[in-house]
Amino acid sequence: MDNRNILWLAFALLMGVMITLDLRLSRKSREITVRDSLTWTMVWFVLAMLFNAGVYHYLGRRQAVEFFTGYVIEKSLSVDNLFVFIMIFSYFRVERLYQPKILKWGIIGALVMRGLFIFLGVELLNVFSWMMYLFGVILMITAVKMAFGGEDKIEPEKNLLVRAARRLYPVVPHIRNDRFFIMKAGIRHATPLFLTLLVVESSDVIFAVDSIPAIFAVTRDPFIVYSSNVFAIMGLRALFFLLSGAMGLFDYLKFGIALILAYVGFKMLVADFWHIPTYVSLGVILGILAISVFMSMTLKKKVKKVKKVKGEA
């Protein structure tokens, strides 16, 4: 067995164990505390770094840097996804008690969809090299829309999956427990939680259109792309509950994420005649994130201080 197969096996075993553990621990719906969120966020980060140490040992320094860069890209883009999840839960009036279950199954569905997208993307790039330019243009357009397109709008009733579900099943109007389906008068009814899950899953398809091409700018190695992507999104649920109450503190993070997408798109467009080393891209991405978080926190404090002074005056 060669080194890459050893890593694939280790990755599959680790994910299998962690997903099984998660399913056992979350059989009953319960509200996730900030302490739980912080603990699991750290657990997934430590696991990702330990796995990357294995990548470094078996595959080398370049692949380890690519893994970490892909992880940072996906993690930063995931933060923008959290804003969308908040709006989806607000639309369907899903209590925090039931949100972990939806995110759990949403993430499991994302693992399957991301795998299909990644391996399809790799094959397309291998056959049609010009696809890299198309991905670059898509990222640049997305960056502009994210920075200047205004607030996102959630319109679940126009969602194709929601409309199909409503045709297949009658839907009860209110959330009564954590079940996706209930029997009523001998007829299976869908609940608003099931519709919420469908919107979350379809939203991830849109997110994947941004994040997966972005990692292709770093590497076309399907193992590095998929494993870094999975480690990033597996910690997304814990990160959601850790940051959901503090989203207002990161006003400029959206612009930072847009700038990251623009940089990655630019890197794709110039790749054939200007090679930008992965460690340079990693530094640029980390720098943009640090500056956007710093600006969000410092400018927010200044605005509050000015408002306070005006109020006292």
C-alpha positions in Angstrom: 0.0 0.0 0.0 1.5 3.4 -1.0 1.5 6.5 1.1 -1.5 8.1 -0.6 -3.7 5.0 0.0 -2.6 5.0 3.6 -3.8 8.5 4.0 -7.1 7.8 2.2 -7.7 4.9 4.5 -6.8 7.0 7.6 -9.1 9.7 6.4 -12.0 7.4 5.8 -11.6 5.7 9.2 -11.3 9.0 11.0 -14.4 10.4 9.4 -16.3 7.2 9.9 -15.5 7.2 13.6 -16.3 10.9 14.1 -19.6 10.8 12.2 -20.7 7.7 14.1 -19.7 9.4 17.4 -21.6 12.5 16.4 -24.7 10.6 15.5 -24.7 8.8 18.8 -24.1 11.9 20.8 -26.8 13.9 19.0 -29.7 11.4 19.1 -31.8 13.8 21.1 -32.2 17.4 20.2 -30.6 19.8 22.6 -29.3 23.3 22.5 -25.6 23.6 21.9 -23.9 25.9 24.4 -21.0 28.3 23.7 -18.7 26.0 25.7 -19.7 22.9 23.6 -19.2 25.0 20.4 -15.8 26.1 21.4 -14.8 22.6 22.4 -15.9 21.0 19.2 -14.4 23.9 17.1 -11.0 23.2 18.7 -11.4 19.4 18.4 -11.9 19.7 14.6 -9.1 22.2 14.2 -6.7 20.0 16.1 -7.8 16.9 14.1 -7.2 18.8 10.9 -3.8 19.9 11.9 -2.8 16.4 13.1 -4.0 15.0 9.8 -2.0 17.6 8.0 1.0 16.5 9.9 0.4 13.0 8.4 0.1 14.7 4.9 3.5 16.3 5.5 5.0 13.0 6.6 3.7 10.8 3.8 3.4 13.3 0.9 5.7 16.1 1.6 5.9 19.8 2.5 4.2 21.1 -0.7 1.1 19.0 -0.2 0.9 19.9 3.4 0.9 23.7 2.6 -1.8 23.0 -0.1 -3.9 21.2 2.4 -3.7 24.0 5.0 -4.3 26.7 2.3 -7.4 24.8 1.1 -8.6 24.4 4.6 -8.2 28.1 5.3 -10.0 29.0 2.1 -13.0 26.7 2.8 -13.2 27.8 6.4 -13.2 31.5 5.6 -15.9 30.9 2.9 -17.9 28.9 5.4 -18.2 31.9 7.6 -20.3 33.6 4.9 -22.5 30.5 4.8 -23.3 31.0 8.4 -25.1 34.3 7.7 -27.3 32.5 5.2 -28.1 29.7 7.7 -29.2 32.3 10.2 -31.6 33.8 7.7 -33.0 30.4 6.8 -33.6 29.5 10.4 -35.2 32.8 11.0 -37.5 32.4 8.0 -38.8 29.0 9.1 -38.7 30.1 12.8 -36.6 27.2 13.8 -35.6 27.2 17.5 -32.0 26.8 18.5 -33.0 23.5 20.1 -33.7 22.0 16.6 -31.0 23.7 14.6 -28.2 21.3 15.4 -30.1 18.3 13.9 -30.7 20.2 10.6 -27.0 21.3 10.4 -25.9 17.7 11.2 -27.8 16.2 8.3 -27.0 19.2 6.1 -23.3 18.6 6.6 -23.6 14.9 5.9 -25.4 15.6 2.7 -22.7 18.2 1.9 -20.0 15.5 2.2 -21.6 13.5 -0.5 -22.3 16.5 -2.8 -18.8 18.0 -2.4 -17.2 14.7 -3.2 -19.2 14.5 -6.5 -18.4 18.1 -7.4 -14.7 17.7 -6.6 -14.1 14.6 -8.7 -16.2 15.9 -11.5 -14.3 19.2 -11.4 -10.9 17.4 -11.5 -12.0 15.4 -14.5 -13.3 18.5 -16.3 -10.0 20.3 -15.7 -7.9 17.3 -16.9 -9.9 17.1 -20.1 -10.7 20.8 -20.7 -7.8 22.9 -19.3 -9.7 26.1 -20.3 -12.2 25.4 -17.5 -9.7 27.0 -15.1 -10.3 30.3 -16.8 -14.1 29.8 -16.5 -13.7 29.0 -12.8 -11.6 32.1 -12.4 -14.2 34.3 -14.0 -17.0 32.8 -11.9 -15.0 33.6 -8.7 -14.4 37.2 -9.8 -18.1 37.7 -10.6 -19.0 36.2 -7.3 -16.6 38.4 -5.5 -18.1 41.6 -7.0 -21.6 40.4 -6.2 -20.6 39.6 -2.6 -19.0 43.0 -2.0 -21.5 45.3 -3.8 -24.6 43.2 -4.3 -26.4 44.2 -1.1 -28.0 41.9 1.4 -28.8 38.3 0.5 -32.5 37.4 0.2 -33.9 34.1 1.3 -36.9 33.0 -0.8 -37.6 29.3 0.1 -41.0 29.2 -1.6 -39.2 29.6 -5.0 -36.7 26.8 -4.1 -37.2 23.9 -6.5 -36.7 21.2 -3.8 -39.2 22.9 -1.5 -41.8 23.2 -4.3 -41.3 19.5 -5.2 -41.6 18.5 -1.5 -44.9 20.4 -1.2 -46.2 18.5 -4.2 -45.2 15.1 -2.8 -46.3 15.7 0.8 -48.8 17.8 2.7 -46.9 20.1 5.1 -47.9 20.8 8.6 -47.8 24.6 9.4 -46.0 24.5 12.8 -42.9 22.9 14.3 -43.9 20.6 17.2 -40.8 18.4 17.6 -37.5 17.5 15.9 -39.0 15.1 13.3 -38.8 15.7 9.6 -42.0 13.7 9.0 -45.1 12.9 11.0 -48.2 10.7 10.5 -51.5 12.6 10.6 -54.8 10.9 9.9 -52.8 8.0 8.4 -51.0 10.3 5.9 -47.3 11.1 6.0 -46.8 14.9 6.4 -43.6 16.8 6.0 -42.7 19.3 8.7 -41.1 22.8 8.4 -37.9 21.2 9.6 -37.7 19.1 6.5 -38.3 22.1 4.3 -35.5 23.9 6.2 -33.2 21.0 5.6 -33.9 21.1 1.9 -33.1 24.8 1.7 -29.9 24.3 3.7 -28.8 21.4 1.3 -29.6 23.4 -1.8 -27.8 26.4 -0.4 -24.7 24.2 0.0 -24.8 23.5 -3.7 -24.5 27.2 -4.4 -21.7 27.5 -1.8 -19.8 24.7 -3.5 -19.8 26.5 -6.8 -17.6 29.2 -5.0 -15.5 27.2 -2.7 -14.5 24.2 -4.7 -13.1 26.2 -7.7 -11.3 28.3 -5.2 -9.4 25.3 -3.9 -8.6 24.2 -7.5 -6.5 27.4 -7.7 -4.3 25.8 -5.0 -4.2 22.2 -6.2 -5.9 19.7 -8.5 -5.1 16.8 -6.3 -8.5 15.3 -5.5 -7.3 13.9 -2.1 -6.0 17.3 -0.9 -9.1 19.1 -2.2 -11.6 16.7 -0.7 -9.9 16.1 2.6 -9.2 19.8 3.3 -12.8 20.6 2.3 -14.3 18.0 4.6 -12.2 18.9 7.6 -13.4 22.5 7.2 -17.1 21.8 6.8 -17.2 19.1 9.6 -16.5 21.9 12.1 -19.0 24.2 10.6 -21.9 23.3 12.9 -19.9 24.0 16.0 -18.6 27.2 14.5 -22.1 28.3 13.7 -23.2 28.2 17.3 -20.0 29.8 18.4 -20.4 32.8 16.1 -24.1 33.1 15.6 -24.5 35.4 18.5 -21.7 37.6 17.4 -22.2 38.0 13.6 -22.7 41.7 14.0 -19.1 42.0 15.1 -17.8 41.0 11.7 -19.3 43.7 9.4 -16.2 43.9 7.2 -15.5 40.1 7.0 -17.8 39.8 4.0 -15.6 42.2 2.1 -12.6 40.3 3.2 -14.1 37.0 1.9 -15.0 38.8 -1.4 -11.4 39.9 -1.7 -10.2 36.4 -1.1 -12.5 35.1 -3.9 -11.2 37.9 -6.2 -7.6 37.0 -5.5 -8.1 33.3 -6.1 -10.0 34.1 -9.3 -7.1 36.3 -10.4 -4.6 33.5 -9.6 -6.6 31.2 -11.8 -6.7 33.6 -14.7 -2.9 34.3 -14.7 -1.8 30.7 -13.8 -0.5 29.9 -17.3 2.0 32.7 -17.4 2.5 33.8 -13.7 2.9 31.1 -11.1 2.1 32.3 -7.6 3.6 30.0 -5.0 1.1 28.4 -2.6 2.8 29.7 0.5 2.4 33.3 -1.0 -1.3 32.6 -1.5 -1.6 31.3 2.0 0.0 34.5 3.4 -2.3 36.7 1.3 -5.4 34.9 2.4 -4.5 34.9 6.1 -3.5 38.6 5.8 -6.9 39.5 4.3 -8.8 37.6 7.0 -6.7 39.2 9.8 -7.2 42.8 8.4 -11.0 42.3 7.8 -11.5 40.9 11.3 -9.4 43.7 12.8 -11.3 46.4 10.9 -14.6 44.9 11.9 -13.7 44.9 15.6 -12.0 48.3 15.8 -14.3 50.3 13.5 -17.3 48.8 15.3 -16.0 50.1 18.6 -15.4 53.6 17.1 -18.9 53.8 15.7 -20.4 52.8 19.1 -18.2 55.4 20.8 -19.3 58.2 18.3 -22.9 57.3 18.8 -22.5 57.3 22.6 -20.8 60.8 22.5 -23.6 62.1 20.2 -26.2 60.7 22.6 -24.6 62.4 25.6 -24.4 65.6 23.7 
